[in-house]
Amino acid sequence: MDLLIYPKKSTIVYLTAGSALFTAGSLGLAFFGDVGFFKQAVCVAGFLFFGLCTYLWGKKALDTGPSMVIGDTGIVDHASSLAVGPIPWSDIVALQVLLVEGQRFLGIDVRDPQRYAQRAVGALARLAVQSNLKKTGYVVLVPQISLAMPLEEVICHIETRLGRTATRNAFTCQKGVAQSILELVL
């Protein structure tokens, strides 16, 4: 049976609203504020950046599908705009929780990182995935913010499916699995 992990919608809605406010603020300052050319250019850049963030978070907020599926054949990653899609169990080498610029990520080490990097849609996305690979050593990075389940618990589920002993003690993993089963039932 597949385990479906959905995003925490309240967090996604807050991020969408926050980025929309920054978009509006940047636009307002750029065109209605008494600022010089350089500051106006910075405001336009802020409008474009936060506008993109608003679009991506808004798209995620409206998405009703799971961020991650842990199934019989592997993992399907839909957690971010750089998601690489299906990852068969045979391709997963290692898992690690990473802290990147204050944000928690699940790093999934795969057998052929370059093949997964090429799966990213669009040249900009492929460039971002390559940058992630150089910076962290992982091509697959699943942000905690896109999952309602703690990353350590996700690792326990994955390791259980892989038939490996999880990197934490067995009690912690079993407790996490039991809590997830209860959540699925309730």
CORKAVEN-V541443 format. One record per run of one state. SS is the DSSP state (a for helix, b for strand, c for the rest). FROM is the first residue (numbers start at 1). TO is the last residue. Records with the same first field share a line. If there is no record, write none. Layout:
SS: FROM-TO / FROM-TO
This chain:
c: 1-2 / 6-8 / 33-36 / 63-67 / 71-73 / 78-84 / 101-102 / 111-112 / 118-122 / 137-139 / 147-150 / 163-169 / 186-186
b: 3-5 / 68-70 / 74-77 / 85-88 / 92-100 / 103-110 / 140-143
a: 9-32 / 37-62 / 89-91 / 113-117 / 123-136 / 144-146 / 151-162 / 170-185
